[in-house]
Each structure stands twice: as C-alpha cells, then as structure tokens.
Amino acid sequence: MYKLEIEESALKEISKLDKHIQIFMMNCVEEIEKNYYEFKKINKIEPLKHDLKGFYKYKARTFRIILKEYEEKLLILVVSVGHRREVYKKLKNKIL
C-alpha cells in the first residue's frame, strides 16, 4: 500500500480555496490514498504527457490534483492542487 503525503505548497494551494472546496479536495485525497491502485486501473488517475511526464492527474470536478509516484518509497506525493485552467501552468513553473 502506498503512503500519501501532501507537499506544503499543495497544502497552501488548498488553503486558498473556499472552505467547502477545501473539504471536498481533502476527501478526494483520502479517496486517492484508499483506492490508488484501483483508480489507476480504471484511468481515474491518468498520466500527464510531454513536459509533465512522470506526473499524474486526478480530476475532481473542475479541479485537478497532481500526483507524483515514487515506487521505490511506495509514496504518492500530492504536488499541486488547483483549477484546471491554472494547475498545469503552476506545475510547469514549479518543476522548470
């Protein structure tokens, strides 16, 4: 079983959202932790392409939770959380 951690910058992004969306996003993170293998099997967690290869996305309504998997540590790291318009730009800025 994977351990899920949330990067501090992702926690800050969640804290900037409306309260009801914060709760929704944290519930989604819990669901990801419980069902990670199953979600990957049914493509609910999808790999990103091109510049963002190695990262995964989980769609939560109009928001995205960006994940990075570290198999050697059995760890899933929530890297970024945000609206689909902005989250990929933020991620690119963070990793480049």
C-alpha positions in Angstrom: 0.0 0.0 0.0 1.2 3.5 -0.9 1.6 6.2 1.7 0.2 9.6 0.6 1.9 12.8 1.5 0.8 16.4 0.6 3.6 18.8 -0.3 3.5 22.0 1.8 2.9 24.1 -1.3 -0.1 22.0 -2.2 -1.5 22.5 1.3 -1.1 26.2 0.8 -3.0 26.0 -2.5 -5.8 24.1 -0.8 -6.0 26.6 2.0 -6.6 29.4 -0.5 -9.8 27.6 -1.8 -13.3 28.2 -0.5 -14.0 26.2 2.7 -16.4 23.7 1.1 -13.9 23.1 -1.8 -11.1 22.5 0.8 -13.2 19.8 2.4 -14.1 18.3 -1.0 -10.4 18.3 -2.0 -9.2 16.7 1.2 -11.9 14.0 0.8 -10.6 13.4 -2.7 -7.1 13.0 -1.3 -8.3 10.4 1.2 -10.1 8.5 -1.6 -6.9 8.5 -3.7 -5.0 7.1 -0.8 -7.5 4.3 -0.2 -8.1 3.4 -3.8 -4.9 4.4 -5.6 -4.3 1.0 -7.5 -7.9 0.7 -8.5 -8.1 4.4 -9.7 -5.0 3.8 -11.9 -6.5 0.6 -13.3 -9.7 2.4 -14.4 -7.9 5.5 -15.5 -9.4 7.8 -12.8 -5.7 8.7 -12.2 -4.2 9.5 -15.6 -0.5 10.1 -16.5 0.4 13.5 -17.8 2.3 13.9 -21.1 5.1 15.9 -22.7 6.8 18.3 -20.3 4.8 16.9 -17.3 5.7 13.2 -18.0 6.1 11.4 -14.7 3.2 13.2 -13.0 -0.4 12.0 -12.7 -3.7 13.9 -12.5 -6.9 13.1 -10.7 -10.0 15.0 -11.8 -12.1 16.4 -9.1 -14.9 18.4 -10.7 -13.2 21.4 -12.4 -10.2 20.9 -10.1 -7.1 18.8 -10.5 -4.9 17.0 -8.0 -1.5 16.5 -9.4 0.4 13.5 -8.1 4.0 12.1 -8.3 4.6 8.5 -7.6 7.8 7.2 -6.1 7.8 3.4 -6.4 11.0 2.8 -4.5 9.5 4.5 -1.4 5.9 3.4 -2.0 4.9 7.0 -1.7 2.4 9.2 -3.5 3.1 12.9 -3.2 0.4 15.5 -3.9 2.4 18.1 -5.7 -0.3 20.6 -6.8 -4.0 21.3 -6.4 -6.0 23.8 -8.4 -8.5 24.7 -11.1 -7.8 23.0 -14.4 -7.1 26.4 -16.0 -4.2 27.1 -13.7 -2.8 23.9 -12.2 -0.7 22.8 -15.2 0.9 26.2 -15.6 1.8 26.3 -11.8 3.2 22.8 -12.1 5.4 23.7 -15.1 6.7 26.8 -13.2 7.4 24.7 -10.2 9.4 22.0 -12.0 11.2 24.0 -14.7 
